[in-house]
Amino acid sequence: MGRKFTEIDEEFICENCGEKVEPLGYSCRNHCPKCLHSKHVDINPGDREETCHGILEPIGVELDSKKGYVIIFKCKKCGAIRRNKAAKDDNMDLIIKLTANHWRNKGDGAFVSFLQQEGHSFLSKFLDF
């Protein structure tokens, strides 16, 4: 059986950076577009049944052929890993940095080497080289 999805698109204050986050309008907002942090409140999307309530820190980004950028979160309180699709107004600089870090942490040195050799100045500001 698939995961249940309850649509909740409401305004909130980010507990990580204090940003006032407006509703998304076209889907459910579940993380701050400025710092990309979220709160561990759902077992299934939108159900608000999780008791942890820890801060979900973005630790990486994967690229999905259907969903686009998918942010990977780790709960600072319980260590749970969660994933959520990036929104159109998310901080793209941070998404790119998390994407590069994700590939680096996976041990894909070829990706970083390619960027260094090709002189990709746009992405170089997100990488530590």
N, C-alpha and C positions, 0 to 999 in steps of 0.2 A: 504494500500500500504506500502511496506517495505521501510526501509531507503536506500537512495542512497549511494553508496560507490565509492569514487574516489580514486584510488591508487596513493599516493604520498609518495615516499621513498627518502628523501633528507637529506643531511648533515645540521646540524644547531648547533649553540652555545646555550647551556642552559642558560636561563636568570636568573635562580636561583643560580646555582653553577659555571657557566662559563665553564663547560666541553664542549669540542668539540665532538659532537655526530655524529658518522658515520651512513650512511644508513644501514638499517637492512638487506637488501638483499633478504629476503624471504617473506616479507610483508611490511606494512607501519609502519615506525617509528613515533610515536607521542609523546614520552616522553623520558626524560633523563634516561639512564640505571644506572647512578650513584646515583642520588638523587630522581629519579622517578617523578620529577615535569614536567609539560607540560604547554602548552599555549592555552588559550581559543580562538581558531581561526576558528573552524568548527561548523556549524550547523548540517550538515550530514558529516560523516567521509570523510575527504579530500577535502571538497568543499571550504574551506577558506572564507566562507561568514559571519562568526560571526564578529560583530563589537566590541565586548567587549575587546578582546586582553589581558585580565587579566592573571595572573599566576594561573594555576591549581595545587593545593597542594594535594599530596596523603594523604587521611585521613583514609583509610582502604583497606582491600583486602578481597574479597570473593572467594570461591573455586567453580567453575562451572564444572559440570561433563563433558561438551563438550569442553569448552574453557580453562580449567585449572584456574590459578590464574587470577582474574580480579581486577584491581586496581580501587578504588573509589577515585575520585578527587572532590575537592570543589574549585570553583573559588574565589580567594581572593578579586576580584573586585566586581563581581555581585552576588556571592553566588550560582551560578548554580552547580548542581551535574552532573558529567559525569563519565562514566565507560570505561575502555579500557583493553584489554587482555595484560597480562604481556609478555615481550619478553624473549627469551632464555638467553640473556646476562644481564638481569636486576639484580640489587643488591639483591641477595637472602636473605641476613641478614635483609635488610630493609623490604622486602616482608613478612618475617616471623614475624617481629616486628609489622608491620601493621595488619597482620592477627590476631595476639594475641590481639592487642589493639581493633580491630573491634569486636571480641568476647566479650571482657571485656565490651566495651561500649554498647553492646546489652544486657548486664545484665546476661550473661551466666557465673556466678561464678563457676558453676560445671566444666567447661573447665579448668579454672585457678586452682581450687582446685585439680583436677585430676593431673595436671602437678606438683603441689607442693607435693602431696602425693606420687606420683610415682618417684619423684626425677629426672625428666628429665633435666639433667644438660645442654644438648645442647640448649634446648629452654629457660631455666631459665635466660640466659644472655639477652634475649629479653624482659623479663617480669620484672616488678618492684616488686619483692618479695624477 
